[in-house]
Amino acid sequence: MPQRSPLPEDGRPPGHFRNTSYMINKSRPYFDAALEAGVMAVYGRSTTGRGFALGSGPLEGRPEKIDFVRCSYLGLDNHPLIVAGAIGAIEAHRSLHWSCARTRLNFDLLAELEATLSEMFCASVIAFSTVMLANLGAMPLLSSGQLTGGRKPLVVFDRLAHISLAYHKPVVADETRLETVEHNDIGALERLCREHPVVAYVCDGIYSMGGNAPIKELRQLQERYGLFLYIDDAHGISIFGRQGEGFARSQFPQVLGDRTIIVASLAKGFGASGGMVMLGTADQEALFRRYSIPYAFSVPPNLAALGAALGSCKIHGSAELGDRQRRLTQRIKFFDRHIATAQQGSSFPIRMIAIGSETKAIAITKELLDAGFYTSVTFFPTVAQGKAGIRVCITADHEENDIERLCGCILDAVAEATGKPYPLR
């Protein structure tokens, strides 16, 4: 009869990578307070630009707010071409989705979308209904060694890798050895590359709380040691590159190769819905199409999502993409001229207002909403305990006067809540 290892003080078996009860118990008071304040689980309807009518039911009498929460960095989620593409796809097929495995039957528009994306991004692209599902399908394949010549790699996660990646650590650890290194710790990663014959590194391209992966240094490790790179660039797609190939893909050669996989969003900057995996070889594509569990047993993007994504592809192939990228850059710089953050000077559209206290961060977010601006309060488990803050997502659709007014409200609200002024530029 097998013996059970004694449980440590936190109640988790040794070697396990999740502690759901601890996370829920610690974060429940913050969620309760945020919901009571009306700054989470908010409903609304788009009006113009980044405006939305707060609430549900009849539109009459609902207050209008300016949204700094959505990650549609180029402002494409309301674009007429994308909306028309979604409607047109449903009208053409007179359906929304087919309830069958993708290994059996698929919409013809899905083949068109994947072929178009593959040409745009110089990779073999497979579309998924979400980025989370794309990662879920990839992690077992990566840890099994099927992507690294049959040799199981040491899989190394960046400590700040998004939860849609880190969530799968138990699955990875069931197949192979797993390590977690401090954020962007190239030195630690190189030591592991020297000590192990096959290493795969899992990270974000642009991190959801700000900052980015050091792609240049990672590519150097790849060239020196054969490091396999798995990069989730959900927040970097569309806002960089001539065709919107994204922060990560734009820094790799035209041929992606067999040691790099880039995952990206078809929402966020792309403005539609779903996710995609960029693969470098036909063998990898065949592997995903046969053995990625979400590919085989979950539905693909529905017809509205496919039509919307094809509409976005048209924008990505036009001069409008560059215009929107430049406008976004201008808006980011405008924000930085008014408020200093840890992300100041970067070209990424995420800014974090560091508060510390969860209670104060919730109160400030509520005050901003009352003033007409919806921002994201962030607290554990999204960030560490005692490191709460407010995330501001800047988009090309924001008007400068709205950004200026938001910044003024932030400075006033932080000073009132904390008793000291927030750092100016």
C-alpha positions in Angstrom: 0.0 0.0 0.0 1.6 3.4 -1.0 2.5 5.7 1.8 1.2 9.3 1.8 3.6 12.1 2.4 2.7 14.2 5.4 1.1 17.5 4.6 3.0 20.7 5.3 1.5 23.5 7.3 -0.3 25.1 4.4 -2.1 21.8 3.7 -0.6 21.1 0.3 1.1 17.9 -0.6 4.8 18.6 -1.4 5.6 19.2 -5.0 2.2 20.5 -5.9 1.8 23.8 -7.7 -1.7 25.0 -6.7 -3.3 26.1 -3.4 -6.8 27.2 -4.4 -8.2 27.3 -0.9 -5.5 29.7 0.3 -6.0 31.9 -2.8 -9.8 32.0 -2.3 -9.7 32.6 1.5 -7.1 35.4 1.2 -8.7 37.2 -1.8 -12.4 36.9 -0.9 -12.5 40.1 1.2 -11.0 42.1 -1.6 -13.5 40.7 -4.2 -16.4 41.3 -1.8 -15.3 44.9 -1.2 -14.8 45.6 -4.9 -18.2 44.1 -5.8 -19.9 46.1 -3.1 -18.2 49.2 -4.4 -19.5 48.5 -7.9 -16.1 48.4 -9.5 -16.2 44.7 -10.6 -18.8 42.7 -12.6 -19.8 46.0 -14.3 -22.3 45.9 -17.2 -22.6 48.5 -20.0 -23.2 49.2 -23.7 -20.8 50.8 -26.1 -21.7 54.3 -27.3 -18.9 56.2 -29.2 -15.2 55.8 -29.0 -14.3 54.5 -25.5 -17.6 55.6 -24.0 -20.1 53.2 -22.7 -23.5 53.5 -21.0 -23.2 52.1 -17.5 -25.6 49.4 -16.3 -28.3 47.3 -18.0 -31.9 47.7 -19.1 -33.3 50.7 -20.9 -30.6 53.1 -22.1 -32.4 56.2 -21.0 -31.0 57.7 -17.8 -27.9 55.4 -17.7 -24.7 57.4 -17.0 -22.0 57.4 -19.6 -18.4 56.5 -18.6 -15.1 56.5 -20.4 -13.6 53.0 -20.4 -9.9 52.5 -19.5 -10.4 48.8 -18.9 -10.8 47.1 -22.3 -7.6 45.9 -24.0 -8.6 46.9 -27.5 -5.5 49.0 -27.7 -6.0 50.1 -31.3 -9.7 50.7 -30.7 -10.7 48.1 -33.3 -13.4 46.3 -31.3 -16.1 48.7 -32.5 -14.7 49.1 -36.0 -17.4 48.9 -38.8 -15.3 46.4 -40.8 -15.0 44.0 -37.9 -18.7 44.3 -36.9 -19.8 43.9 -40.5 -17.5 40.9 -40.9 -19.2 39.2 -37.9 -22.7 39.9 -39.2 -21.8 38.8 -42.7 -20.3 35.5 -41.6 -23.5 34.5 -39.7 -25.7 35.6 -42.6 -23.7 33.7 -45.1 -23.8 30.4 -43.2 -27.1 31.0 -41.3 -25.5 29.5 -38.2 -23.3 30.5 -35.3 -21.3 27.3 -34.8 -21.3 23.6 -35.5 -21.2 21.2 -32.6 -18.6 18.8 -33.7 -14.9 18.1 -33.3 -12.5 20.1 -35.4 -10.8 16.9 -36.4 -14.0 16.1 -38.3 -15.8 19.2 -39.8 -15.0 22.9 -39.9 -16.4 26.1 -41.4 -14.7 27.1 -44.7 -14.1 30.6 -43.2 -11.9 29.0 -40.6 -9.6 27.7 -43.3 -9.6 31.1 -44.9 -8.7 32.8 -41.6 -5.9 30.5 -40.7 -4.4 30.8 -44.2 -4.6 34.6 -44.1 -3.0 34.8 -40.6 -0.3 32.3 -41.7 0.6 34.5 -44.6 0.5 37.7 -42.5 2.7 36.4 -39.7 5.0 34.1 -41.7 4.1 31.0 -39.6 1.7 28.1 -39.5 -1.2 29.6 -37.6 -4.0 27.7 -35.8 -6.9 29.6 -34.4 -8.5 28.8 -31.1 -11.6 30.2 -29.4 -9.5 31.7 -26.6 -5.8 32.2 -25.7 -6.4 30.1 -22.5 -7.4 27.1 -24.6 -4.5 27.6 -26.9 -2.1 27.4 -23.9 -4.0 24.5 -22.4 -3.5 22.6 -25.6 0.2 23.4 -25.9 1.5 22.8 -22.4 1.1 18.9 -22.5 2.7 18.8 -25.9 5.6 21.0 -24.8 6.3 19.0 -21.6 6.0 15.6 -23.3 9.1 16.3 -25.5 7.2 16.1 -28.7 8.2 19.6 -29.6 11.9 19.1 -28.6 12.9 16.1 -30.7 11.4 13.5 -28.3 13.5 14.6 -25.3 11.5 15.9 -22.4 12.7 19.4 -21.6 13.2 21.1 -18.3 10.3 23.6 -18.5 11.1 26.9 -16.9 8.3 29.4 -16.1 8.9 33.1 -15.6 7.4 33.9 -12.1 5.1 36.5 -13.6 3.9 34.4 -16.5 0.1 35.0 -16.9 -2.3 32.7 -15.0 -3.4 31.3 -18.4 0.1 29.8 -18.5 0.9 29.2 -14.9 -2.4 27.5 -14.3 -1.0 24.5 -16.3 2.0 23.9 -14.1 0.6 20.8 -12.5 0.0 19.2 -16.0 3.6 20.1 -17.0 5.1 18.8 -13.8 3.3 15.5 -14.3 5.3 15.0 -17.5 8.7 16.5 -16.8 10.7 18.6 -14.4 9.5 22.2 -13.8 11.3 25.2 -12.5 10.2 28.8 -11.9 12.7 31.7 -12.1 12.3 35.3 -11.0 10.9 37.7 -13.5 13.2 38.2 -16.5 16.1 36.5 -14.7 18.3 35.8 -17.7 21.2 34.7 -15.5 19.2 32.0 -13.8 17.8 30.8 -17.1 21.3 30.6 -18.6 22.5 28.6 -15.6 19.7 26.1 -16.2 20.5 26.0 -19.9 24.1 25.1 -19.1 23.0 22.4 -16.6 20.3 20.7 -18.7 20.5 19.4 -22.3 17.0 20.6 -23.2 15.3 23.6 -21.7 12.0 25.3 -22.6 11.1 28.8 -21.3 7.5 29.9 -20.8 6.8 33.7 -20.6 4.7 36.6 -21.7 5.8 38.9 -24.5 4.1 41.9 -22.8 3.0 41.3 -19.3 -0.6 42.2 -18.3 0.6 44.3 -15.4 3.2 46.1 -17.4 6.7 45.3 -18.7 8.0 42.9 -21.3 10.2 39.9 -21.9 13.8 40.6 -23.0 13.4 39.0 -26.4 16.9 39.9 -27.6 18.5 38.2 -24.6 16.2 35.2 -25.0 17.1 34.8 -28.6 20.8 34.8 -27.7 20.2 32.0 -25.3 18.3 30.2 -28.0 21.2 30.5 -30.4 23.8 29.5 -27.8 22.0 26.6 -26.1 19.1 25.7 -28.3 16.6 27.1 -25.8 13.0 26.5 -26.8 10.8 29.6 -26.4 7.1 29.6 -25.7 5.9 33.2 -25.6 2.3 34.4 -24.9 2.1 37.7 -26.7 -1.6 38.3 -26.2 -1.0 42.0 -25.2 1.6 42.7 -27.9 -0.3 41.6 -31.0 -1.3 44.3 -33.6 0.3 47.2 -31.8 3.8 46.4 -33.2 4.9 45.4 -36.6 4.1 46.5 -40.2 1.3 43.9 -40.4 0.6 43.9 -36.7 2.7 40.7 -36.1 3.2 41.9 -32.5 6.0 42.6 -30.0 7.4 39.1 -30.0 7.0 38.0 -33.6 8.5 41.2 -35.0 11.8 40.4 -33.2 12.3 37.0 -34.8 13.5 36.1 -38.3 11.0 35.7 -41.2 11.2 31.9 -40.7 10.1 31.2 -37.1 11.9 27.9 -36.9 11.3 24.8 -34.8 12.3 26.2 -31.4 9.8 29.1 -31.0 6.1 29.1 -30.5 4.2 32.4 -30.1 0.6 32.5 -28.9 -1.4 35.7 -29.4 -4.9 37.1 -29.1 -7.4 37.7 -31.8 -9.1 40.1 -29.4 -7.2 42.8 -27.6 -5.3 44.8 -30.2 -6.6 42.6 -33.0 -10.1 43.7 -32.2 -12.0 40.5 -32.9 -12.3 37.4 -30.7 -10.3 34.2 -30.0 -6.6 33.2 -29.9 -4.0 31.8 -32.2 -0.8 29.8 -32.1 2.1 30.6 -34.4 4.1 27.5 -35.2 7.4 27.3 -37.2 7.1 23.9 -38.9 4.5 21.7 -40.6 5.3 18.8 -38.2 4.4 21.0 -35.3 1.2 22.0 -37.0 0.2 18.4 -37.6 0.9 17.6 -34.0 -1.3 20.3 -32.7 -4.1 19.5 -35.1 -4.1 15.8 -34.0 -3.2 16.0 -30.3 -4.0 19.4 -28.8 -7.0 18.5 -26.6 -8.9 21.8 -27.0 -8.4 21.6 -30.7 -9.9 18.1 -30.8 -12.6 18.4 -28.2 -13.5 22.1 -28.0 -15.2 24.2 -30.6 -13.2 26.6 -32.8 -14.0 30.3 -32.9 -17.6 30.7 -33.8 -18.7 32.3 -37.1 -19.1 35.8 -35.7 -15.5 35.6 -34.4 -14.2 34.2 -37.7 -15.9 37.0 -39.7 -14.7 39.6 -37.3 -11.2 38.3 -37.5 -11.2 38.3 -41.3 -12.5 41.9 -41.1 -9.5 42.8 -38.9 -7.1 41.1 -41.3 -8.3 43.6 -43.9 -7.4 46.5 -41.6 -4.0 44.9 -40.8 -3.3 44.9 -44.5 -4.1 48.6 -44.9 -2.5 51.9 -44.1 -5.0 52.4 -41.3 -3.1 50.0 -39.1 0.0 52.2 -39.1 -2.2 55.3 -38.4 -3.7 53.6 -35.4 -0.4 52.4 -34.1 1.0 55.9 -34.3 -2.1 57.4 -32.6 -1.7 54.9 -29.8 1.9 55.9 -29.4 0.9 59.5 -29.1 -1.7 58.8 -26.5 0.7 56.8 -24.4 3.2 59.6 -24.4 0.5 62.1 -23.5 -0.4 60.0 -20.5 3.2 59.8 -19.4 3.5 63.6 -19.5 0.9 63.8 -16.7 1.6 60.9 -14.4 4.8 59.0 -13.6 4.5 55.2 -13.3 7.0 52.3 -13.3 6.1 51.8 -17.0 6.9 55.4 -18.0 8.7 55.8 -21.3 7.8 52.3 -22.5 5.9 51.9 -25.8 3.3 49.5 -24.2 -0.2 50.7 -23.5 -0.5 49.4 -19.9 0.1 51.7 -17.0 -0.1 50.7 -13.3 -0.9 53.2 -10.6 0.7 51.7 -7.5 -1.3 52.1 -4.3 -0.4 49.2 -2.0 -3.4 49.0 0.2 -6.2 46.9 -1.3 -8.9 49.0 0.6 -7.5 52.3 -0.7 -7.1 50.9 -4.3 -10.8 49.9 -4.3 -11.9 53.2 -2.9 -9.9 55.2 -5.5 -11.3 53.1 -8.3 -14.8 53.8 -7.0 -14.0 57.5 -6.9 -12.7 57.4 -10.5 -15.8 55.6 -11.7 -18.0 58.2 -10.0 -16.0 60.9 -11.8 -16.7 59.2 -15.1 -13.7 56.8 -15.7 -13.8 53.1 -15.4 -10.3 51.6 -14.5 -9.3 48.2 -13.2 -8.5 47.7 -9.6 -5.9 45.0 -9.2 -5.2 43.0 -6.0 -4.2 39.5 -4.9 -4.1 37.0 -6.6 -3.5 39.1 -9.7 -0.7 40.9 -7.8 1.0 40.2 -4.5 -0.7 41.0 -1.2 -0.1 44.6 -0.2 0.8 45.5 -3.8 -2.7 46.6 -5.0 -3.1 49.2 -7.7 -5.1 50.5 -10.6 -4.5 49.4 -14.2 -5.1 51.9 -16.9 -5.3 50.6 -20.5 -4.6 53.3 -23.0 -6.0 53.0 -26.5 -5.8 54.8 -29.9 -9.5 55.7 -29.5 -9.0 57.8 -26.3 -9.2 61.5 -26.7 -6.4 63.6 -25.1 -8.8 65.6 -23.0 -10.2 62.4 -21.5 -6.7 61.2 -20.7 -5.9 64.6 -19.2 -9.1 64.6 -17.1 -8.5 61.0 -15.9 -4.9 61.9 -14.8 -6.2 64.8 -12.8 -8.8 62.7 -11.1 -6.1 60.0 -10.3 -3.8 62.6 -8.7 -6.7 64.1 -6.6 -8.1 60.7 -5.6 -4.7 59.2 -4.6 -3.8 62.3 -2.6 -7.1 62.2 -0.7 -7.0 58.5 0.0 -3.3 58.3 1.0 -2.7 61.7 2.5 0.2 62.3 0.1 0.5 63.3 -3.5 1.1 60.8 -6.2 4.4 61.2 -8.0 4.2 63.6 -10.9 6.3 63.3 -14.1 
